[in-house]
Amino acid sequence: MGIDHAGLLCEQGLSKQAHAAYVDVRPDAVLAFGEESPEVREIDEGIEGCEEDGTWN
């Protein structure tokens, strides 16, 4: 699964699954792009968005 898949899950209201997908892909993105990259920031924003939704936990 990738960032696009996680975003799609979030758009569908599946915050718990989206959160898991973002968390799953983050380590690979950090290795590939670096901690401060736009790609990792996008993932972090997705994680935060799911957490703010309140239905992910």
CYANA upper distance limits for C-alpha pairs under 8 A (distance plus 0.5 A):
  1 MET  CA      5 HIS  CA      6.47
  1 MET  CA      6 ALA  CA      7.83
  1 MET  CA     21 ALA  CA      7.12
  1 MET  CA     25 VAL  CA      7.56
  2 GLY  CA      6 ALA  CA      6.87
  2 GLY  CA     21 ALA  CA      7.75
  2 GLY  CA     22 TYR  CA      8.13
  2 GLY  CA     25 VAL  CA      6.63
  3 ILE  CA      7 GLY  CA      6.66
  3 ILE  CA     21 ALA  CA      8.21
  3 ILE  CA     22 TYR  CA      7.06
  3 ILE  CA     25 VAL  CA      7.61
  3 ILE  CA     43 ILE  CA      7.32
  4 ASP  CA      8 LEU  CA      6.68
  5 HIS  CA      9 LEU  CA      6.78
  5 HIS  CA     18 ALA  CA      8.39
  5 HIS  CA     21 ALA  CA      8.14
  6 ALA  CA     10 CYS  CA      6.79
  6 ALA  CA     17 GLN  CA      8.11
  6 ALA  CA     18 ALA  CA      5.12
  6 ALA  CA     19 HIS  CA      7.81
  6 ALA  CA     21 ALA  CA      5.80
  6 ALA  CA     22 TYR  CA      6.34
  7 GLY  CA     11 GLU  CA      6.71
  7 GLY  CA     18 ALA  CA      7.23
  7 GLY  CA     46 GLY  CA      7.72
  8 LEU  CA     12 GLN  CA      6.75
  8 LEU  CA     18 ALA  CA      8.33
  9 LEU  CA     13 GLY  CA      7.01
  9 LEU  CA     14 LEU  CA      5.70
  9 LEU  CA     15 SER  CA      7.33
  9 LEU  CA     17 GLN  CA      7.17
  9 LEU  CA     18 ALA  CA      5.60
 10 CYS  CA     14 LEU  CA      5.77
 10 CYS  CA     15 SER  CA      5.67
 10 CYS  CA     17 GLN  CA      8.34
 10 CYS  CA     18 ALA  CA      5.78
 10 CYS  CA     50 CYS  CA      7.76
 14 LEU  CA     18 ALA  CA      6.58
 15 SER  CA     19 HIS  CA      6.39
 15 SER  CA     50 CYS  CA      5.82
 15 SER  CA     53 ASP  CA      7.78
 15 SER  CA     55 THR  CA      6.79
 15 SER  CA     56 TRP  CA      5.54
 16 LYS  CA     20 ALA  CA      6.87
 16 LYS  CA     50 CYS  CA      7.78
 16 LYS  CA     55 THR  CA      7.13
 16 LYS  CA     56 TRP  CA      4.34
 16 LYS  CA     57 ASN  CA      7.03
 17 GLN  CA     21 ALA  CA      6.67
 17 GLN  CA     56 TRP  CA      8.09
 18 ALA  CA     22 TYR  CA      6.64
 18 ALA  CA     47 ILE  CA      8.50
 18 ALA  CA     50 CYS  CA      7.68
 19 HIS  CA     23 VAL  CA      6.64
 19 HIS  CA     46 GLY  CA      7.89
 19 HIS  CA     47 ILE  CA      6.05
 19 HIS  CA     50 CYS  CA      6.33
 19 HIS  CA     51 GLU  CA      8.20
 19 HIS  CA     56 TRP  CA      7.20
 20 ALA  CA     24 ASP  CA      6.49
 21 ALA  CA     25 VAL  CA      6.76
 22 TYR  CA     26 ARG  CA      6.57
 22 TYR  CA     43 ILE  CA      6.40
 22 TYR  CA     44 ASP  CA      8.35
 22 TYR  CA     46 GLY  CA      7.33
 22 TYR  CA     47 ILE  CA      6.70
 23 VAL  CA     27 PRO  CA      8.24
 23 VAL  CA     43 ILE  CA      8.48
 23 VAL  CA     47 ILE  CA      7.68
 25 VAL  CA     29 ALA  CA      6.86
 26 ARG  CA     30 VAL  CA      6.68
 26 ARG  CA     40 VAL  CA      7.18
 26 ARG  CA     43 ILE  CA      7.06
 27 PRO  CA     31 LEU  CA      6.84
 28 ASP  CA     32 ALA  CA      6.58
 29 ALA  CA     33 PHE  CA      6.18
 29 ALA  CA     34 GLY  CA      7.62
 29 ALA  CA     39 GLU  CA      7.47
 29 ALA  CA     40 VAL  CA      6.61
 30 VAL  CA     34 GLY  CA      5.04
 30 VAL  CA     35 GLU  CA      5.53
 30 VAL  CA     37 SER  CA      8.39
 30 VAL  CA     40 VAL  CA      6.82
 31 LEU  CA     35 GLU  CA      8.35
 33 PHE  CA     37 SER  CA      6.32
 33 PHE  CA     39 GLU  CA      7.59
 33 PHE  CA     40 VAL  CA      7.94
 34 GLY  CA     40 VAL  CA      7.92
 35 GLU  CA     40 VAL  CA      6.77
 36 GLU  CA     40 VAL  CA      7.17
 36 GLU  CA     41 ARG  CA      7.38
 37 SER  CA     41 ARG  CA      6.79
 38 PRO  CA     42 GLU  CA      6.59
 39 GLU  CA     43 ILE  CA      6.96
 40 VAL  CA     44 ASP  CA      6.65
 41 ARG  CA     45 GLU  CA      6.57
 42 GLU  CA     46 GLY  CA      6.71
 43 ILE  CA     47 ILE  CA      6.72
 44 ASP  CA     48 GLU  CA      6.64
 45 GLU  CA     49 GLY  CA      6.49
 46 GLY  CA     50 CYS  CA      6.74
 47 ILE  CA     51 GLU  CA      6.76
 48 GLU  CA     52 GLU  CA      6.54
 49 GLY  CA     53 ASP  CA      6.69
 50 CYS  CA     54 GLY  CA      7.41
 50 CYS  CA     55 THR  CA      8.02
 50 CYS  CA     56 TRP  CA      6.63
 51 GLU  CA     55 THR  CA      7.93
 51 GLU  CA     56 TRP  CA      6.70
 51 GLU  CA     57 ASN  CA      8.25
